[in-house]
Amino acid sequence: MLWIDPLYLIFMAPAFLLMMAAQWYVSSSFKKWSRVALRSMVSGAEAAERLIRYAGLYGVRVEAVNGMLTDHYDPRSKVLRLSPRVYQGRSVASVAVAAHELGHALQDEEGYAPLKLRTMMVPAVNIGSHLGWVLIFLGLFLNLLRLAEVGLVVFSLGAVFALVTLPVEFDASARAKRLLQEAGIVQTETEIKGVNTVLNAAALTYVAALITAVMQVLYFALLIFGGRRRR
């Protein structure tokens, strides 16, 4: 079975450890900088509203959403949704996350190509993440390698999606760092350092996600093409 395959563990254990480390780094960075109050004393929601006005994004609304770090921008409804600790928090971490999500709103307004591509890929990736591995194992079980290869291509969409996500997230963070300083929301060297730490930690999770997706694709490719060579 897949979950006891030593080869799978060789491929995936380092990637999973990296993902766990990245998640821990995000959580600890957010927790640390959530305790550092801003000199400007604005909340995440207030920072988002100020940046919306500063950037001229008058069609974008800010709403609260339940959960922990469930913050996101919805391009369909033009809504910036912030989790409670970000929406209400008056800390370096809160405004960093809020500004990052506003960066996505700016990308949407400008028609940023990687964001448009990522949005277009979402339906195919949702299907591929479930259908791909089914086709792979069905093809291997029935000795229909063409079917397994089709499954590999479909499954690989997840890795392509993770790759496209990198410039989207890096660009949103770069916009956030710049806007927070230009609008006077972060004012001290300590606050700037905190914003950089929180957003860089978040970026690491996307790098880890890409590595994990690529290693999964390589594992399945080895099952398919390695099995073909043995035949």
N, C-alpha and C positions, 0 to 999 in steps of 0.2 A: 504494500500500500504506500501511497505517496508520503504519508506523514512519518513513516519509519524507513524510508529509502535513505540509506547513508549518503548517496550521491546528492539527494535533495538537501540534506543537512549541510554538506560541504558547500553547495552553492548558496544556500539561503541563510545559514546561521550568521555569517558576518554582516549581511545586509540587514537582518532583523536586529542584530545588536546595534548597528549604526542607527536604525530607526528609533530604537528605544532610547539611545543616548541623545538623539536629536529632540525627542519628545521631552525627555527630562530637562534638557538645556532650555527649551522654550518655557516649560513650566516654572523652573527655578528662576529664570531671568524675569519672567512676568511677575512672579511673586516678589522678587527682590525690589524691582522698580515700581511695583504697586505701592510700596511703603514710602516712596520718595515723592513728596508733594511738590507741585509746580509753584514757582514764584507767581505766575499769572493766575493761579487758583481756578482755572477753568476745568470743567468736567470733559469727559470724552465726547459727550453729545454736544456740549457748547463749542468745543474745539472744531467738531465736524461742521456745525452750523456756521461758525466764523470762516472756515476754509471754503465752504460752499459759496459764501458771499464774496470772499477774496478772489476765488477763481471764476466767479460768474456762472456757477452751475445752479441757476435758480429753479430748474425743474427737478432737482434731486431733493428727496425728503429723508429725514432721519427717524428711525423707529427703534424701540427696544425689542430684543428677542431673547427668549429663555435659553439657558444653557451656559456652559463655561467655554469661553473663547469660540463661540459660534458665530462670530462677527463675519459679515459678508456683504458684498454689494450685489443687488439684483438688477441686472441691466434691462430686464423686461419691464419692471415697474418703476425703475429709476429710484430705488429705495436703498438707503444705507442702513443696514440692520446691525445693531450693536448689542452685545451681551451685557448683562446687568453691571458687572464690574467695570466694563469699559464705558458704558453709557453714563453711569453715575460717578465713577471714580474720578478723582481730581489728582491724578498722579502722572508721572512720566510714562509709565506703561500704558495707561488708558489713552492718552492722546496719541501715542505712537501707533497703537492698533487702529484707532479711529482714523488717523491720517492715512495710514496704509490703505484702508478700505476706500477712502476718498480718492486715493490714487487710481483705483480701478474705475471710479466714476469719471475721472478725467480721461482715462484711456478710452472709455466708452464714448464720451463726448467727442473726442478727436478721431474716433474710428481707428484706434491703434490695431494694426494688423494681427499681431499675435493673439490679442484678446478676442478678436473676431473669429480667428481660426479655432481657438480653444472652445469658444461658445458653439461653433458649428460642429465640433467633434463630439460634444457631450452625448447626444443620442446614440451615436455609433459606439462610443466607448462603453456606455452602460450596457448595451447589448453584447458587445464583444467580451466584456469581463466575465459574463456568465456563459455565453455560448462557446467561446473559444476553447476553454479547457474541456468542455463536453465533447466537442468535435475531435480534439486531440486524443482523448482516451478512447473514444469510440473507434476512431481510425486505427489506433494501435491495437485495440482488443480484436477488431475484425480484420486486422492486417490490411487495412485500406489506407496506405500511406498518403495517397493524394488527399483523402479526407483529413488526415492528421495535419498535413501541410496547410490546408485551408484553415483549419482551426488555429494553427500557429500564427498565420497572417492576421486573423481576426483578433486573437489574443494580444498580438503585438501592438494593436492600437492603443492599449493602455500605456505602453512605454513611450510611444510617440506623443501621447497626451501629456505625460509627465515631462517630456522634453520641451514641448511647447509652453508648458506652464512656467518653466524657469524664467524666460525673459519677461513674462507677464508680471510675475511676483517681484523680480528684481527691480523692474522699472517702477512698479507701484511704490516700493520702499524708497527708491531714490527720489521720487516725487514727494513722498511724505516727509522725508528728512529736509528737503529744500523748503517746502511750504511752511513747515512748522517754524523754521527760523525766520523766513521772510515775513510771516504774519505776526511774529513776536510772541508766539505761544510758548516756545522754549527759548530761554534767554541766557542760561548759564552754561558753562562748559560741562558741568555735571549733568545737566538735563540733556544736552546734546549727546554726551557719552551714553546715557541711559537709553535714549531713543535708538541710537545705533546698535546697542547691545540687544535690545528686544527685537528689532527688525532683522538683524543678522541671524539671531537664533531661529527666528521663524523661517528665514531663507534656507537654513540648514535642513529643515524638515522636508523641503521640496527636493533638495539634492538627494537626501536619503531615499525619498520615494522613487526618484528616477533610478537610482542604483538598484533598489529592490525590484522594480519592474523589469529592468534589463536582465538581472540575474535570473528571474523567473523565465523570461523568454529564452535565455541561453540554456537553461536546464531542459525546457521542453524541446528545444532544437536538438540538443544532444540525444534525448530519448528517441526522437524521430529519425534523425540522420545517422546517429550511431547505430541504431537498430538496423537501418538499411544496409550499412557497410557490413555488419555481421552476417547479413543474409547473402 
